[in-house]
């Protein structure tokens, strides 16, 4: 539960800590949620991002946000077990005997690799195909993460832009109604707040989350490649299992080696 909703908890904690502290010190939500600075920061950030990456890529942010906070989980223990079972059957009845068991593998990538083995592809071909797909996935995921890194860079700048605009208005109205001047000054600082807050609480963390999602998928793909090559070489099942387990963190290896 904690692992699944940890990011949501972190985001909620950040919002509560920042806004809660402001309210405790005597601030009001009305002062924070001024339309002009929010529109400048978010509208400007979105506009700059669209100019940078194009509208089509920008529209992906909603899908990517969902992926960042609700990522696909990879059960590497089950994946190792699947390859172990396949290797036992392949050594006993031949590699063609595992064809009907391919669907028992949880993920598409290892299914494709095992299919290559059954179709008679050689070691080098399987490895090259897998590495090509891993590289393509890395480039795609890096681009997605960089999208939010760009937004994290634009947002504080837009906050400063909003601040400068409000200060210009304040100076232009110097000597007029003091309450209007105070309101303009407040608007100026609220723009900076939203720029820095959105960058460091929303956009940059989402980019980091996407990088973590990619790393988890990459681990699954590399583990699948190792298992497939061992299967193609006709490795002893216990050796295949040990090779795959060796790619996991140390704390996970002991439990799996004993199973």
Secondary structure, DSSP 8 states (H G I E B T S, - for coil): -HHHHHHHHHHHHHHHHHHHHHHHTT--HHHH--HHHHIIIIIHHHHHHHHHH-HHHHTTHHHHHHHHHS-----HHHHHHHHHHHHHHHHHH-GGGGGGGGGGSSSHHHHHHHHHHHTT--HHHHHHHHHHHHHHHHHHHHHHHHHHHHHHHHHHHHHHHHHHHHHHHHHHTTTS-HHHHHHHHHHHHHHHHHHHHIIIIIIHHHHHHHHHHHHHHHHHHHHHHHHHHHHHTT--HHHHHHHHHTTS-HHHHHHHHT-
